[in-house]
Amino acid sequence: MIGLRELTLDDAEAIRRVYGPESVKFLGRAPMDAVEVRSYLADALVSAARSPRTLHTLGLTVDYDLLGVVKLRLERPVAAVSYILRADAWGRGHATEGLRRIVALGVGELGLAEIRARHHVDNPASGRVLLRAGFTRTGARAGFMDYVIRPPSPPAR
Ligand SMILES: CC(C)(COP(=O)(O)OP(=O)(O)OC[C@H]1O[C@@H](n2cnc3c(N)ncnc32)[C@H](O)[C@@H]1OP(=O)(O)O)[C@@H](O)C(=O)NCCC(=O)NCCS
């Protein structure tokens, strides 16, 4: 069963595996080491406690195994999502399911009017995930493809 949950300091090893060499290939960053993972988790805890909350960094679990992270950022003019899975968990639709859940949080619970996302042009698997989760492609710039999702308008009366 898939779920999203808050991260804890006990997730260090699982998060380090999520941000391994294969998974960071298109993220413009190095794999995460044991030092960075501690500050990553500390930042996630701080942002979870902040009010108003501007960043949701949530663990994606499958049968309670933490396989990935999905983020919803509210600090920009428009909200944005991102996601990353441990490489041995790819190809089973987990990212799509995680994305659907964080969109439900943003649009359903938080009432956002739109959420944006983007992926590197050389990472089309990420684009397929976005389209399957209901996003629409809006364009391309600086080596990235841009996407948006908006909740359906209420029916006119
Ligand atoms: C991109 C990513 C999130 C996709 O997650 P996922 O759970 O594997 O997604 P899905 O199972 O729905 O598969 C999506 C597509 O990727 C393909 N795919 C999955 N694993 C793959 C692999 N190892 N190599 C190549 N393609 C792969 C799937 O076949 C699928 O293609 P399809 O739509 O033609 O069937 C995941 O690969 C990942 O975390 N990558 C590293 C981080 C990253 O790139 N994040 C996105 C930043 S914008």
The ligand as a Tripos MOL2 file, in Angstrom:
@<TRIPOS>MOLECULE
LIG
   48    50     1     0     0
SMALL
NO_CHARGES

@<TRIPOS>ATOM
      1 C1         11.3470    9.7390  -13.0010 C.3       1 LIG1
      2 C2         10.8730    8.8440  -11.8810 C.3       1 LIG1
      3 C3         10.2770    9.6880  -10.7740 C.3       1 LIG1
      4 C4          9.8120    7.8810  -12.4490 C.3       1 LIG1
      5 O1          9.2660    7.1430  -11.3700 O.3       1 LIG1
      6 P1          8.6130    5.7050  -11.5920 P.3       1 LIG1
      7 O2          7.8890    5.3360  -10.3570 O.co2     1 LIG1
      8 O3          9.6390    4.7630  -12.1060 O.co2     1 LIG1
      9 O4          7.5530    6.0040  -12.6870 O.3       1 LIG1
     10 P2          6.7160    4.9360  -13.4910 P.3       1 LIG1
     11 O5          6.8290    3.5710  -12.8920 O.co2     1 LIG1
     12 O6          5.3550    5.5000  -13.6320 O.co2     1 LIG1
     13 O7          7.4740    4.9030  -14.8660 O.3       1 LIG1
     14 C5          7.5490    6.0720  -15.6480 C.3       1 LIG1
     15 C6          8.2050    5.7230  -16.9530 C.3       1 LIG1
     16 O8          9.6050    5.5520  -16.7140 O.3       1 LIG1
     17 C7         10.0350    4.3290  -17.2500 C.3       1 LIG1
     18 N1         11.1020    3.8020  -16.4310 N.ar      1 LIG1
     19 C8         10.9980    3.3320  -15.1950 C.ar      1 LIG1
     20 N2         12.1730    2.8800  -14.7770 N.ar      1 LIG1
     21 C9         13.0490    3.1040  -15.7690 C.ar      1 LIG1
     22 C10        14.4240    2.8420  -15.9500 C.ar      1 LIG1
     23 N3         15.1520    2.2590  -15.0090 N.pl3     1 LIG1
     24 N4         14.9970    3.2100  -17.1060 N.ar      1 LIG1
     25 C11        14.2610    3.7820  -18.0750 C.ar      1 LIG1
     26 N5         12.9550    4.0480  -17.9650 N.ar      1 LIG1
     27 C12        12.3610    3.6910  -16.8340 C.ar      1 LIG1
     28 C13         8.8170    3.4570  -17.1860 C.3       1 LIG1
     29 O9          8.9080    2.4060  -18.1470 O.3       1 LIG1
     30 C14         7.7090    4.4020  -17.5310 C.3       1 LIG1
     31 O10         7.6110    4.5750  -18.9090 O.3       1 LIG1
     32 P3          6.1850    4.3570  -19.6290 P.3       1 LIG1
     33 O11         5.3650    5.5220  -19.2330 O.co2     1 LIG1
     34 O12         6.5250    4.3700  -21.0750 O.co2     1 LIG1
     35 O13         5.6420    3.0800  -19.1260 O.co2     1 LIG1
     36 C15        12.0050    7.9800  -11.2900 C.3       1 LIG1
     37 O14        12.6200    7.3320  -12.3590 O.3       1 LIG1
     38 C16        13.0390    8.7950  -10.5300 C.2       1 LIG1
     39 O15        12.9200    8.9930   -9.3360 O.2       1 LIG1
     40 N6         14.0860    9.2650  -11.2120 N.am      1 LIG1
     41 C17        15.1690   10.0030  -10.5620 C.3       1 LIG1
     42 C18        14.7330   11.3550  -10.0210 C.3       1 LIG1
     43 C19        14.0530   12.1820  -11.0560 C.2       1 LIG1
     44 O16        14.4550   12.1890  -12.2090 O.2       1 LIG1
     45 N7         12.9870   12.8480  -10.6120 N.am      1 LIG1
     46 C20        12.2320   13.7070  -11.4710 C.3       1 LIG1
     47 C21        12.8980   15.0520  -11.5120 C.3       1 LIG1
     48 S1         11.9870   16.1220  -12.5860 S.3       1 LIG1
@<TRIPOS>BOND
     1     1     2 1
     2     2     3 1
     3     2     4 1
     4     2    36 1
     5     4     5 1
     6     5     6 1
     7     6     7 2
     8     6     8 1
     9     6     9 1
    10     9    10 1
    11    10    11 2
    12    10    12 1
    13    10    13 1
    14    13    14 1
    15    14    15 1
    16    15    16 1
    17    15    30 1
    18    16    17 1
    19    17    18 1
    20    17    28 1
    21    18    19 ar
    22    18    27 ar
    23    19    20 ar
    24    20    21 ar
    25    21    22 ar
    26    21    27 ar
    27    22    23 1
    28    22    24 ar
    29    24    25 ar
    30    25    26 ar
    31    26    27 ar
    32    28    29 1
    33    28    30 1
    34    30    31 1
    35    31    32 1
    36    32    33 2
    37    32    34 1
    38    32    35 1
    39    36    37 1
    40    36    38 1
    41    38    39 2
    42    38    40 1
    43    40    41 1
    44    41    42 1
    45    42    43 1
    46    43    44 2
    47    43    45 1
    48    45    46 1
    49    46    47 1
    50    47    48 1
@<TRIPOS>SUBSTRUCTURE
     1 LIG1         1 GROUP 0 **** ****
